[in-house]
Amino acid sequence: MLNRAILIGRLAVDPRLSYTQNGVAVTTFRVAVDRPFKNQQGDRETDFFTVVTWRKLAEVCAHNLNKGRLVAVEGRLQARSYQAQDGSTRWITEVVADNVRFLDWPKDGQTGGDGGAGADPFEDGSDGDLPF
């Protein structure tokens, strides 16, 4: 069985960092990905995907990314449900990221405290190269 997702796109919103009750960092953001073809009106349509990162990766993304930044996200698709206030069941599909690569420099040219766009902010030594 295989559950892998690879996205390259731009952040549609600034990342939102929070912590669980146990103190584990979690960041969510949305990535806008243009479709590779044009519709009947000649316009490119865009899909928006919710991305979730955990622990050190969550903190690195929260401190170094912002709306408009180009990223490559690699992870797995996850579907979950919850009960809305009106009692209905809502379903969410999101990408739980294992790896996020910063593909451009920040507009102000500044890097964050954790290594920024040009450096590999991950301390585990994995190369994390994308297969393309």
Buried (B, 14 or more C-beta within 10 A) or exposed (E): EEEEBEBBBBBBBBBEBEEEEEEEBBBBBBBBBEEEEEEEEEEEEEEEBBBBBBEBBBBBBBBBBBEBBBBBBBBEEBEEEEEEEEEEEEEEEBBBBBBBBBEEBBEEEEBBEBBBBEEEBBEEEEEBEEEE
